[in-house]
Amino acid sequence: MNKQQILKQVAESSMKAEPPQFEIGDTVDVHTKILEGDKERIQVFTGTVIARAGSGIEETFTVRRIVAGEGVERKFPIHSPRVDKVEVKRSSVVRRAKLYFLRDRVGKAVRLKERRR
């Protein structure tokens, strides 16, 4: 077996069987496992998905939210064992794959039109 096949096998073994289903523009709750000493707790990060990048085991998504008037972005690997679950709170109508333009917007201008289900 060559190096590529070994890497592929390792990647497939650590990928989630059912990765979370969400799209760009969705408002999501990302439940993350946090280790504090010998205790483990779940921390929730709520925000809008502004980007997805990569593929396979290296796929990540970026979530943005406003905290005390300051924009906070966090990147999460989709297949990370630390990411417990991703809950979709609401979906929005978007026409592009990356919503980086939201970084320049403030207040009500950040809102996206909700997608009806």
C-alpha positions in Angstrom: 0.0 0.0 0.0 1.3 3.4 -0.9 1.1 6.6 1.3 -2.0 8.0 -0.5 -4.0 4.8 0.2 -3.0 4.8 3.8 -4.0 8.4 4.3 -7.3 7.8 2.5 -8.1 4.8 4.8 -7.3 6.8 8.0 -9.4 9.7 6.8 -12.4 7.5 6.0 -12.2 5.8 9.4 -12.4 9.1 11.2 -15.2 10.7 9.1 -18.7 10.9 10.5 -21.2 8.5 9.1 -23.9 11.2 8.9 -22.4 14.6 8.7 -24.7 17.5 9.7 -26.9 18.9 6.9 -27.0 22.7 6.6 -26.4 25.3 3.9 -24.8 28.7 3.5 -26.9 31.4 5.1 -28.5 29.1 7.7 -28.5 30.2 11.3 -27.2 27.3 13.3 -26.4 26.2 16.9 -23.0 24.5 16.9 -22.7 22.3 20.0 -19.0 21.9 20.8 -17.4 19.6 23.5 -15.1 21.7 25.7 -12.6 20.0 28.1 -12.0 21.8 31.4 -9.6 19.9 33.5 -11.1 16.4 33.8 -14.6 17.6 33.1 -16.3 17.8 29.7 -19.1 20.2 28.9 -21.1 21.3 25.8 -20.7 24.9 24.6 -23.2 26.3 22.0 -22.0 28.8 19.4 -25.0 30.4 17.5 -24.5 32.3 14.3 -24.9 32.4 10.5 -23.0 30.0 8.3 -21.0 32.3 5.9 -18.7 29.8 4.2 -18.0 26.1 3.6 -14.5 25.1 2.4 -12.6 21.9 1.6 -13.8 18.4 1.0 -13.7 15.0 2.7 -12.1 14.9 6.1 -10.7 18.5 5.7 -14.1 20.1 5.2 -14.8 23.1 7.4 -17.5 25.7 7.8 -17.4 29.3 9.2 -20.0 30.7 11.5 -20.3 34.4 12.2 -22.2 36.2 15.0 -22.2 39.6 16.6 -21.2 39.8 20.3 -21.4 43.1 22.1 -21.3 45.0 18.8 -18.2 43.1 17.6 -18.2 40.5 14.9 -16.9 37.0 15.9 -16.2 34.3 13.4 -15.3 30.7 14.2 -14.3 27.9 11.9 -15.4 24.3 12.7 -14.3 21.1 11.0 -17.4 19.2 10.0 -16.0 15.7 10.9 -14.4 16.8 14.2 -15.3 14.6 17.2 -15.4 17.9 19.2 -18.4 19.1 17.2 -21.2 17.3 18.9 -24.1 18.4 16.7 -25.2 21.3 14.4 -28.8 22.4 14.7 -30.4 24.5 12.0 -32.5 27.3 13.6 -33.6 29.1 10.4 -32.7 29.0 6.7 -32.1 32.1 4.5 -32.3 32.8 0.8 -28.8 33.4 -0.5 -27.4 33.7 -4.0 -23.7 33.0 -3.4 -21.5 30.5 -1.9 -19.5 32.8 0.4 -21.2 35.5 2.5 -18.1 37.6 3.3 -20.0 40.8 2.4 -21.8 40.4 5.8 -18.5 41.4 7.5 -19.0 45.0 6.3 -22.6 45.3 7.4 -23.8 46.5 10.7 -27.2 46.3 12.5 -30.3 45.4 10.6 -28.3 45.3 7.3 -26.9 41.9 8.5 -30.3 40.2 8.3 -31.0 37.8 5.5 -34.4 37.0 4.0 -35.9 33.8 5.5 -36.5 30.8 3.3 -39.9 29.3 3.6 -40.0 25.5 4.0 
